[in-house]
Amino acid sequence: MGVFYLASDPVIHYVKSTGDLTEQYTLDVSSLEYIINPFIQSYADVRNFRQEIMAIDAEETNNLSEATIYRGKILKASAPLTILGVRVSFEVVPKNGSAPVKIVKTFKANVQDS
């Protein structure tokens, strides 16, 4: 086991509506259940959690190195997006006074129609 893992895949709710921004993706933050390694908790504090959806325009999937990345807890677009996953970041602060370490990881998400 590493520093942490998630109990299950994060959930993103998708709604198609009318208007200029017809596509909406909303991160269900309550679907993120962190399991922190108890060994790590003995030697460091884990804090400053941040979660956000990572996506690109569906038409840009052929050239990911130049694609515009959209991120946030709620994404609204005029065309469908390709969801890359949910990015999770936090700091691990050693109890011995050493400098904090930032950890960032992206998880595959379940996109559900709402």
C-alpha positions as CSV (number, residue, x, y, z in Angstrom):
1,M,0.0,0.0,0.0
2,G,1.2,3.5,-0.8
3,V,0.3,6.7,1.0
4,F,-3.4,6.3,0.1
5,Y,-6.0,4.9,-2.1
6,L,-9.7,5.4,-2.9
7,A,-12.3,3.0,-1.6
8,S,-14.0,3.2,-5.1
9,D,-13.9,5.2,-8.3
10,P,-15.0,8.8,-8.1
11,V,-18.3,9.7,-9.6
12,I,-19.0,12.5,-12.1
13,H,-22.6,13.4,-12.9
14,Y,-23.4,14.4,-16.5
15,V,-26.4,16.5,-17.5
16,K,-27.2,17.6,-21.1
17,S,-29.4,20.7,-21.2
18,T,-30.5,23.4,-23.6
19,G,-28.8,26.8,-24.1
20,D,-25.2,27.8,-24.9
21,L,-23.5,25.5,-22.5
22,T,-25.4,22.3,-23.0
23,E,-22.9,19.9,-21.4
24,Q,-22.4,19.9,-17.6
25,Y,-20.1,17.6,-15.6
26,T,-20.2,17.8,-11.8
27,L,-17.8,16.0,-9.4
28,D,-19.6,14.2,-6.6
29,V,-17.1,15.0,-3.9
30,S,-18.9,12.7,-1.5
31,S,-17.9,9.7,-3.7
32,L,-14.3,10.2,-2.8
33,E,-13.5,8.1,0.2
34,Y,-9.8,8.3,1.1
35,I,-8.1,5.3,2.8
36,I,-4.8,6.7,4.3
37,N,-2.1,4.2,5.1
38,P,-2.0,4.0,8.9
39,F,1.8,3.8,8.9
40,I,2.0,7.2,7.1
41,Q,-0.3,8.7,9.7
42,S,2.2,7.7,12.4
43,Y,4.9,9.9,10.9
44,A,3.1,12.6,9.0
45,D,-0.1,14.6,8.7
46,V,-2.1,14.5,5.5
47,R,-3.9,17.8,4.7
48,N,-5.1,20.3,2.1
49,F,-7.0,17.8,0.0
50,R,-8.1,19.1,-3.5
51,Q,-10.2,17.2,-6.1
52,E,-11.1,18.3,-9.6
53,I,-12.3,16.9,-12.9
54,M,-9.8,16.7,-15.7
55,A,-11.2,16.9,-19.2
56,I,-10.4,17.8,-22.8
57,D,-12.5,18.7,-25.8
58,A,-13.7,15.5,-27.3
59,E,-12.3,16.5,-30.7
60,E,-8.8,16.9,-29.4
61,T,-8.2,13.3,-28.4
62,N,-5.9,12.7,-31.3
63,N,-3.2,15.1,-30.1
64,L,-3.2,15.0,-26.3
65,S,0.1,16.9,-26.0
66,E,-1.5,20.0,-27.5
67,A,-5.1,19.6,-26.1
68,T,-6.5,22.3,-23.8
69,I,-7.1,20.8,-20.4
70,Y,-10.3,21.8,-18.5
71,R,-10.4,21.3,-14.8
72,G,-12.7,22.1,-11.9
73,K,-15.4,20.6,-9.7
74,I,-18.1,21.7,-12.3
75,L,-17.4,21.9,-16.0
76,K,-19.8,23.4,-18.5
77,A,-19.2,23.2,-22.2
78,S,-21.0,23.8,-25.5
79,A,-19.8,20.4,-26.8
80,P,-19.1,17.1,-25.2
81,L,-15.8,16.7,-23.2
82,T,-13.6,13.7,-22.9
83,I,-13.2,13.0,-19.2
84,L,-9.6,12.1,-18.3
85,G,-10.3,11.4,-14.7
86,V,-10.4,13.0,-11.3
87,R,-7.2,14.6,-10.1
88,V,-6.6,14.4,-6.3
89,S,-3.8,16.3,-4.6
90,F,-2.8,16.8,-1.0
91,E,0.2,17.5,1.2
92,V,2.0,15.1,3.4
93,V,3.6,17.0,6.3
94,P,6.3,15.0,8.2
95,K,5.9,15.3,12.0
96,N,9.7,15.7,12.3
97,G,9.6,19.2,10.8
98,S,10.8,18.3,7.3
99,A,9.3,20.1,4.3
100,P,5.9,19.1,3.1
101,V,5.5,16.9,0.0
102,K,2.7,17.4,-2.4
103,I,1.2,14.3,-3.9
104,V,-0.9,14.4,-7.1
105,K,-2.7,11.5,-8.7
106,T,-5.4,11.1,-11.3
107,F,-8.0,8.4,-11.0
108,K,-10.4,6.9,-13.5
109,A,-13.9,8.1,-12.8
110,N,-17.4,6.8,-13.4
111,V,-19.5,9.2,-15.5
112,Q,-23.2,8.9,-14.7
113,D,-26.1,10.5,-16.5
114,S,-28.2,12.5,-14.1
